[in-house]
Amino acid sequence: MIKKPGILSFRSMLTIAMPLVISKGSETVMLFTDRAFLSFLGQNHISAAMSGGLSAFVFSSFFAGVISYVNALAAQYHGAKQPEQSMRSAHQGIWLALFSFPLCLALIPFVHGFFLWAGHTQEQLVLEFSYYRILTFGSLFSFFRASIEGYFIGTGQTRKVMGSNILGMVINIPLNYILIFGHLGFPAMGIEGAAIGSILGNATCSVYLLLAFVKAAKKMRLPVFGPIRSGIFKKLLRYGLPAGGELFFNVFLFNFFIQMMHSINPTVAVATTITFNYNMIAFIPLLGLSFAITSMTGQQMGASSVEGAKKVAKLAAIVTYGYGLFMVVTFLIGTPLFVKLFLGGVDPKNSTIPELSVTMLRLATIYIMADGTQLLFSGVLRGAGDTRWVMYISMSLHIIMASGAYIMIKVLKQGPLTVWYFFIAFVFALGLAMFLRFLSGHWQKIKMIDEASKTMTINPE
């Protein structure tokens, strides 16, 4: 009889979740600092960093989303007391990373056409495409990290992930400063220097994780780079493809929304970028918590403990809404100062950008709790294997959001705040949909790992 995972408590939740929150927090610091440095080069650099960076993430997100599902698969094997299978899940993710990289590079010409279609200014187009292209060549490190991180998160070893991200931040920030502005004998490379610094930081994280993975593999007497195993590989594709598809379409359509906002005029482009830079501070740590929720839910479902999975959701709600409330208060109080930090390269006579940025950022506090809700319950659903439904509902709502933004901006010629209110309503709808799906209980019936495999005898497939 397989023992259930240890007793769940608020402390055990924080033990797994907080390193991931800190990990994502370090990524937030890197992105935020990168864009803050670029803001001193002018408002076009601010907008290009947002547009180009998000586009790089969009067109690698499908592959990263599939590979990242190693988290849930490794967690379920971990809960079923099959540690070797958890590591073999990571091997399948590494193979997917190698297959995905050339496909990601093949998308580069299409993205340039997308920037042209969006109608950005020529100066912004040159900057954002340069930033995007360099970041895309570094996507191999992101894919590799996704597979190894998935293993460590799924098996509850989240401190290793935290260590890699903190090291990457320590490397990335000074490198970006040196390469953007030109110090220590390096030429001032501007936005291209920011992209190169980000890749080098990402590579550092990958090396750190690889060394930890080598140690774990030796401990279990398994190869660091194992062969493709059809049984696990098929499971990763079956449940990971919807997760990757959801991530791609959601981020693509979100990027479409950003491009539409940027197309209104340069002032709106800067205000939108400033707003989402701060929204990122609230969102990305919650994304780390969502990864932890997926892992803990997977472990409980792998051990056939639905009640344990429900308790994961309850404990995670305390962390989610506590953090969300803190961010709401912080943004309401500090908004004018926060916006001022990004105005170094903006004409001081232009009062429209600060005013619009302050208004949009304060309105953003309305949806922070709803964003936390959708990350909380989608994390539970993914951990249980309910990835297809999450994909369908999330994609549907994102399509409505993107289509509505296009019509309001290009056809009805509405102002940015009207479109912003529409975006806020979309986030609330997404949070409500995930909560209702959780309440339906359908996720409780999904069996990612069939009962016959839950024995101490390891099936190599």
KAFENCOR-V203865 format. One line per field, one symbol per residue. ss: DSSP state (a for helix, b for strand, c for the rest). psi: psi as a letter, one per 40 degrees, with the letter a starting at -180 (. if undefined). burial: b if it has 24 or more other C-alpha atoms within 12 Angstrom, else e. A space follows every 10 residues. Layout:
ss->???
psi->???
burial->???
This chain:
ss->ccccccccca aaaaaaaaaa aaaaaaaaaa aaaaaaaaac ccaaaaaaaa aaaaaaaaaa aaaaaaaaca aaaaaaaaac ccaaaaaaaa aaaaaaaaaa aaaaaccaaa aaaaaaaacc caaaaaaaaa aaaaaaacaa aaaaaaaaaa aaaacccaaa aaaaaaaaaa aaaaaaaaaa acccccccca aaaaaaaaaa aaaaaaaaaa aaaaaaaaac ccccccccca aaaaaaaaaa aaaaaaaaaa aaaaaaaaaa aaaacaaaaa aaaaaaaaaa aaaaaaaaaa aaaaaaaaaa aacccaaaaa aaaaaaaaaa aaaaaaaaaa aaaaaaaaaa cccccccccc aaaaaaaaaa aaaaaaaaaa aaaaaaaaaa aaaaccaaaa aaaaaaaaaa aaaaaaaaaa accccaaaaa aaaaaaaaaa aaaaaaaaaa caaaaccccc aaaccccccc c
psi->hhiiiihhid dddddddddd dddddddddd ddddddddde eidddddddd ddddddddee dddddddeed ddddddddde fgdddddddd dddddddddd dddddeeddd dddddddefi iddddddddd ddddddeedd dddddddddd ddddeegedd dddddddddd dddddddddd egifeiiheb dddddddddd dddddddddd ddddddddde fiidgiihhd dddddddddd dddddddddd dddddddddd ddediddddd dddddddddd dddddddddd dddddddddd ddefgddddd dddddddddd dddddddddd dddedddddd deedeiheeh eddddddddd ddddddeddd dddddddddd dddeefdddd dddddddddd dddddddddd defiiddddd dddddddddd dddddddddd eddeehgdhi ddegiehhhe .
burial->eeebbeebee eebbbbbbbb bbbbbbbbbb bbbbbbbbbb bbbbbbbbbb bbbbbbbbbb bbbbbbbbbb bbbbbbbbbb bbbbbbbbbb bbbbbbbbeb beebbeebee bbebbeebeb beebbbbbbb bbbbbbbbbb bbbbbbbbbb bbbbbbbbbb bbbbbbbbbb bbbbbbbbbb beeeeeeebb bbbbbbbbbb bbbbbbbbbb ebbeebbeee eeebbeeeee ebbebbbbbb bbbbbbbbbb bbbbbbbbbb bbbbbbbbbb bbbbbbbbbb bbbbbbbbbb bbbbbbbbbb bbbbbbebbb bbbbbbbbbb bebbbebbeb bbeebbebbb bbbebbeeee eebbbbbbbb bbbbbbbbbb bbbbbbbbbb bbbbbbbbbb bbbbbebbbb bbbbbbebbb eeeeebbebb bbbbbbbbbb bbbbbebbee eebbebbbbe eebbeeeeee e
